[in-house]
Amino acid sequence: KSSVARCSSCFAYINPYVRWSWKSWQCSLCRMWNRAGNRYQGRRKESLIELEKNVIEFRVNLENLETEHSSSNSRGIELSASNPIYLFLVDVTGSEECLEVVKRGLLTS
């Protein structure tokens, strides 16, 4: 059983928004190019849920995650499964009033 690919730099999971070039893919978050594993060789995008769906749920074995990703990444940043990273996305296509409310809320928190 082959696991879902992750970026070697930022550890983001492969997703429908990555760019493909022969046997590698470019991370949609950090733009790092990664080698595509056997799971992705000769497969159609529609045959793999992680390349078809925008949102999927992963069940992660924390013991494996701790040993695989607790070391420094290619930028020398210390990563650990026990120290989560929070990412907030703000849709900026709304009205100016809506953006102002979001901005005030972020600045006061």
C-alpha positions as CSV (number, residue, x, y, z in Angstrom):
1,K,0.0,0.0,0.0
2,S,1.5,3.3,-1.1
3,S,0.9,6.5,0.9
4,V,-0.3,9.8,-0.3
5,A,2.6,12.0,-1.4
6,R,3.8,15.0,0.6
7,C,6.0,17.9,-0.3
8,S,9.7,17.4,0.8
9,S,9.9,21.0,1.8
10,C,6.7,22.1,3.6
11,F,5.1,18.6,4.0
12,A,1.8,19.7,2.3
13,Y,-0.2,16.8,0.9
14,I,-0.4,16.4,-2.9
15,N,-3.7,17.9,-4.1
16,P,-5.6,18.8,-7.3
17,Y,-3.8,22.2,-7.6
18,V,-0.2,20.8,-8.0
19,R,1.5,21.2,-11.4
20,W,2.8,18.1,-13.1
21,S,6.0,17.7,-15.2
22,W,6.7,14.2,-16.4
23,K,7.5,12.3,-13.2
24,S,7.4,15.2,-10.7
25,W,5.0,17.6,-9.2
26,Q,5.2,21.1,-7.9
27,C,3.8,21.9,-4.5
28,S,0.9,24.3,-4.7
29,L,1.9,26.0,-1.4
30,C,5.7,26.4,-1.5
31,R,6.4,25.7,-5.2
32,M,9.0,23.0,-4.5
33,W,9.3,20.3,-7.1
34,N,8.9,16.7,-5.8
35,R,9.4,13.3,-7.4
36,A,6.2,11.5,-8.0
37,G,6.1,8.0,-6.4
38,N,4.9,4.8,-7.8
39,R,1.3,5.5,-6.7
40,Y,1.1,8.3,-9.4
41,Q,2.9,6.6,-12.3
42,G,0.6,6.0,-15.3
43,R,-2.6,6.9,-13.2
44,R,-5.4,9.1,-14.3
45,K,-6.2,12.1,-12.0
46,E,-9.7,10.8,-11.6
47,S,-8.5,7.5,-10.2
48,L,-6.9,9.0,-7.1
49,I,-9.1,10.8,-4.6
50,E,-6.3,13.2,-3.5
51,L,-6.0,14.5,-7.0
52,E,-9.7,14.7,-7.7
53,K,-11.3,16.2,-4.5
54,N,-10.5,19.6,-2.9
55,V,-11.0,18.3,0.6
56,I,-10.4,14.8,1.9
57,E,-9.8,13.4,5.4
58,F,-6.6,11.6,6.3
59,R,-6.1,9.2,9.2
60,V,-2.5,9.8,10.3
61,N,-0.5,7.4,12.5
62,L,1.1,9.9,14.9
63,E,4.1,7.6,15.7
64,N,5.1,7.5,12.1
65,L,4.5,11.2,11.7
66,E,6.8,12.0,14.7
67,T,9.7,9.9,13.3
68,E,9.2,11.0,9.6
69,H,8.8,14.7,10.1
70,S,10.3,15.7,13.4
71,S,13.7,16.5,11.8
72,S,14.6,19.8,10.1
73,N,13.2,20.3,6.6
74,S,15.4,21.6,3.7
75,R,15.2,25.2,5.0
76,G,16.5,24.2,8.4
77,I,13.2,24.8,10.2
78,E,12.5,22.5,13.1
79,L,9.2,20.6,12.5
80,S,7.4,18.4,15.0
81,A,4.1,16.6,15.1
82,S,3.6,17.8,18.6
83,N,3.8,21.5,17.5
84,P,0.9,22.1,15.1
85,I,1.0,24.9,12.5
86,Y,-2.1,26.9,12.0
87,L,-2.9,28.3,8.5
88,F,-5.6,30.9,8.1
89,L,-6.9,31.8,4.6
90,V,-8.9,34.9,4.0
91,D,-11.1,35.3,0.9
92,V,-10.4,38.8,-0.3
93,T,-13.0,38.7,-3.1
94,G,-15.7,40.0,-0.8
95,S,-17.0,43.6,-0.4
96,E,-14.7,46.2,1.1
97,E,-16.9,46.4,4.2
98,C,-16.6,42.7,4.8
99,L,-12.8,42.8,4.4
100,E,-12.6,45.7,6.9
101,V,-14.5,43.6,9.5
102,V,-12.2,40.7,8.9
103,K,-9.1,42.9,9.2
104,R,-10.4,44.5,12.4
105,G,-11.1,41.1,13.9
106,L,-7.6,39.8,13.0
107,L,-5.9,42.8,14.4
108,T,-7.7,42.6,17.7
109,S,-7.1,38.9,18.3
